[in-house]
Amino acid sequence: MCGIVGAVAERNITAILLEGLKRLEYRGYDSAGVAVFTNDEKLERMRRPGKVSELERALDAEPLLGRLGIAHTRWATHGAPCERNAHPHFSGDLAVVHNGIIENYEALREQLKALGYVFTSDTDTEVIAHLLSHKLKDLADLTVALKATVKELHGAYGLAVISAKQPDRLVAARSGSPLVIGLGLGENFLASDQLALRQVTDRFMYLEEGDIAEIRRDSVQIWDLNGKDVEREVVQYRDGAEAADKGEFRHYMLKEIHEQPAVVQRTLEGRLSQNQVLVQAFGPQAAELFAKVRNVQIVACGTSYHAGMVARYWLEELAGIPCQVEVASEFRYRKVVVQPDSLFVTISQSGETADTLAALRNAKELGFLASLAICNVGISSLVRESDLTLLTQAGREIGVASTKAFTTQLVGLLLLTLSLGQVRGTLGEGVEAKLVEELRRLPARLGEALAMDNTVEKIAELFAEKNHTLFLGRGAQFPVAMEGALKLKEISYIHAEAYPAGELKHGPLALVDNDMPVVTVAPNNELLEKLKSNLQEVRARGGQLIVFADEKAGMTNGEGTHVVHMPHIHDILSPILYTIPLQLLSYYVAVLKGTDVDQPRNLAKSVTVE
């Protein structure tokens, strides 16, 4: 994801901009640039493809010194990664940086060409620069002109603009792509992530959807979506980088479980329009490639493999595309028959998983249509070596047992499913709009699930003296059950297995007794009644049931049955929601067992060897 940094101060701000870009490198990018209103009262820029270090070397050779500037790291969506497509983009005496995607840029581009504007890049961002420049001909004030400009933009954007004619301010706009203002003494800053500004301030104001901001050295003014002058809360961080601090939580794992509403929101930002997924979020060639896809092959390991298994249900049900999912360590060592026009999808938290990387490299020799990585680390090998990428925005995950990385992977895979269905025209009428609406509500639903923390902690007491557990699920909930079993065994060292609930009578039922808790996920879907029948088989053998059930499923507590009622959610999104209580359950069982929750024995965070 692209990164924005801006500053207006009484001191030279170039070093601040560069440091901000370095702190955003984790997001992934392919070029970097800076524009500064220099001490010579000129608007000048420097852009370089590649890493921020390349830009830094160029600025060491040809310094740009000034008190007003903007900077950017770009992840290509329109146009190849090269210097002419790198941000900032100029139009006359103004410079623009932009995160997001402008859906109607082609129509605006043609209109602006007809007005005599010359385009020097392939980006959608240059449209914004020329449109704003055109508005300034009639609206002399930069802030007023920006308000008029954004009314014509469709899509997602976080914008920062400076002008040589009005060098006392930096103006910004947010719609679907986050922006935060950093407050200093006699200086103020802007960024797409507060981490970029922690070296200069600990006080921040977060812009809300539709906000326009005018940032001067000694003042900040904000207008909301309706043009009303508003104030936003000032948040102060008093300690170091939050990702490395457990804060109020006993363990990193619990902190990361509770971060999931926020990181899911970040993963969605800039990737949704009013009723569609923005396909370009996967890369500039995504729409063209997706139109050719007839099959999908997913390869991953561990938790990421479970995410891929959920995605298979989505891809076949929603997009109508056949999908195979395989463990990377198996895929790389067998003879593979590649189906025609197959998209090769890898999933990894770190992007350095040895088996997954080897599978990707092997796939390049096998004739796949293209490769796509779903990953949390933008500078990883997996991202660099894939044709297309969707970066999750989970942030740094310190606990070895993956939690927030898993849920953001699921969100990314659902975005992929909807994008493929959209481009290929295989989604049912109104399906995408409905699911986009549900995705916007998802962070709040996850928050509701996390509110059951105390209830799950009490349920965990049932496992204090247990050594074995079964997890059951049906349909897309079966991989969720597998993930629940994996979490429990990883951090509590309790032996746990997962089965499709319908498989009980084909063997696992022999294990069920009073010493074998059976954990089940039960959303209110077409398989609910069959699942209830399976659970009766457990109770008839004296098994202890722990059921996480939809509040509308009609399930109640009884002898040997403990029901935790879950918020109702659209069935497609239920695997994401039902993951939360299983993570909490594993955590509290591990605490009761006294294990090392964040660093379980024999495991590593990133498996970079076979």
Secondary structure, DSSP 8 states (H G I E B T S, - for coil): --EEEEEE-SS--HHHHHHHHHHTGGG--SEEEEEEEETTS-EEEEEEES-HHHHHHHHHHS---EEEEEEEEE--SSS-SSGGGSS-EEETTEEEEEEEEETTHHHHHHHHHHTT----SS-SHHHHHHHHHHHTTT--SHHHHHHHHHTT--EEEEEEEEETTSTTEEEEEEEBS--EEEE-SS-EEEESSGGGGTTT-SEEEE--TT-EEEEESS-EEEE-TTS-EE---EEE--SS-GGG--TT-SSHHHHHHHTHHHHHHHHHTTSB-SSSB-GGGG-TTHHHHHTT--EEEEEE-HHHHHHHHHHHHHIIIII---EEEEEHHHHTTS-----TTEEEEEEESSS--HHHHHHHHHHTTTT-SEEEEEES-TTSHHHHTSSEEEE-------SSS-SHHHHHHHHHHHHHHHHHHHHHT-S-TTHHHHHHHHHHHHHHHHHHHHTTHHHHHHHHGGGTT--EEEEEE-TTHHHHHHHHHHHHHHHH--EEEEEEGGGGGGTGGGG-STTS-EEEEE-SSTTHHHHHHHHHHHHHTT--EEEEEETTS----BTTEEEEEE----GGGHHHHHHHHHHHHHHHHHHHHT--SSS-TT--SS----
